[in-house]
Amino acid sequence: MNVKGEIAIAILKLIKSKHPAYYNEWIKSLPISSKETFINYISPTGWYPADEAVIVPVQIMSHIIFKDDKTGAWQSGRFNARMRYNRISLFFSKFVLTGYVIKKGIHLFKRSFEHSEIIIAEKKKKHVKLHITKLSNHDPVFENWFAGWMEQSLEIAGCKNIIITIPLSINGGDKLTEILISWK
């Protein structure tokens, strides 16, 4: 599975801007293939192997900075959302409807993670159920990255009390990943 370079760029920028004290330790801990990706130019639109550009770097970041498996992926998704919305102005994004944010998230996931499929399984007022039905690399990094991206995007759009859960996971052996999102 390949991922778009913009995902790797967000990981690099997150570490350099929010956790600079850990940058050297992180870069030294990366395997050679990942290290080469991050010390060279990363094209935002180029495709990179998921293991080298996202999974391993996020797992190492999670352990070094957050001391767990999930937080690094979640924070990377949140940071990527901030980068994306900064391009269109955080002021303007306060007027974006939640339906737009959800559709944008689905589009981004499909566009950024090769051979993936995500659909809206159920949509109600202030609640949505998403299903990732196809994901060629079954690592929880992708599910948590997307959940973090959605959380930050909904916050930017003005939603409050956002709750995101992942009760079913392809990674855990389920037929699909189910992401439940609610907000006020």
N, C-alpha and C positions, 0 to 999 in steps of 0.2 A: 504494500500500500504506500502511496505517495501523498504528501501534503504540500500545500502551497507555501512558498517561502514567507509570506506575510505572517504565518503562524510562528515560524522560527524567529522572525524579526521581533515579534512581540515578546517572546520569551527572553531574548537577549536584552531588549530595552527594559523589560521589567526588572531584571537582575541589576543592570547597570544603573538605572535611575532610582529604584526603590530599595535595593539591597546591595549597594556598591561594596560594602565591606566583605561580602561573600563572593564577589565576582572571581577573584583569583583562585580561591579554593574550588569553586564550581568548574571553571574552565580547566583546571589541572585534573579534576576528577573525571572529566569526560573521556570516553574511549577515543582513540585517534580519529576514527571516521566522523564522530560528532564534533570533535575539536576542530577538524578541518572545515566543517560546515560553518562553524561560528567564528573562526578567525578570518575567513575569506568573505568576499562580498556575497550577500544573500539576495537573490532577485525576488521581489515580492510576488511576482507572477510565475516564477519557476517552480518546478516540481522537485521535491526532495524526499528521500526515503524516510518514512514515518519513524522508524526506530532511531535513526541517526539525528533527525532534525527536531523531533518532538518527544517521543516516549522516553528515551534514556535521559536526555537533558532535563526534562521535567521531573522524572523520578529522582535524579541526583539533586536537583534544586529542592525538591520536597523534603528530602532527607537532611540536607545541609541546613536549610533555612527554617523549615517548618516542622521538622522532626516527625513527619507522617507521610502517608502515600497520596492523600487526596488534595490537600490544600494547595500545593504547587500548581496542579492542573486547573483547579478552580480559579486561583488568582491569575493564572496566565490567560484564561478566558475573559475574566473581568478586565484585565489590562488591555487585551486586544479590543474589547468593546469600547473602552475609553479612547484608544487610538483612533478607531474608526469614526466615532462620533465627534471627536475633536476636529476631524477633517470637515465636517459639515456644520461645526459650531455647536457647542453645548447649549447656547441660548436657543437656537432653532430646534434642537432635539427635545426641548421641554414641551414642544407643541406636537410632537410625533405621537400618533395614536398607538396603543398597545398592539393592535392587529398588525400594523405596519412593522413594529419591532419583531414580532413573532415571525412574520413572513420573511423579514430580512435575515433573521437568525437561521431559518430553514435554508434559505438561499445560500447564505454564507457557508453553512455546514456542507451542503452538497457540492459547492464550488471549491471548498478548501480541502476536503477529505475525499480523495479519489475512491471511486467505487462505493459510495455510501448513499443511503436513501433514508429520508426522514419525512414523516407525514404528520398532519394534524389529525389525530384520532377522535378528538372531542374538543369542542370549544363552547364555553359558556361565558357569561359575564364574569370577568375577573378570575377565570380559571381556564386552563388549557391542558390537554393531555397530548403529548407528542410520542410518536413511536419511531425509533430508529429500527428500520426493518432490514437494513443491509449495512454491514460494516466489515470490510475485508480484514481489518486488524482488530481483534477483540481485546483491546486493552482499555481499562477503565479511565486512562488518561483522557481519551476522546470524549467520553460521556461527561466527565467532570469538567473538562474544558468548556464544553457546550453549555452545561448548567451554569457555570460562572459567567460565561458570555451573556446568557439570557438574563441572569440576575442583574448584572451591571447595566445592561441595555434598558431593562424595565425601570431600574432606579433612575437612570438618566431621563427617561420619559415621564418621570414623576410618580411612579407607582410606589406604594409603601407596603410594609409588612409582607414582603415577598417570601414565599415558602416554596422551595424546590426539593422534590424527593425523586429518587430513582428506585422504585420498588421492584422492577424487573430489569435484568441486565443480560445482554448477549454474552458479556464476559463471564457471568455467573452460570451460564448454561441455558438461559431462557431463549425462546425463539426470537425475541426482540427486546430492545431496551425501551422501557416506558419511563418518560419524564413527566412528572406532574408539577404544574406551576400554578400557584394562586397568588393573588395580590389584592391590596385595597387601594 
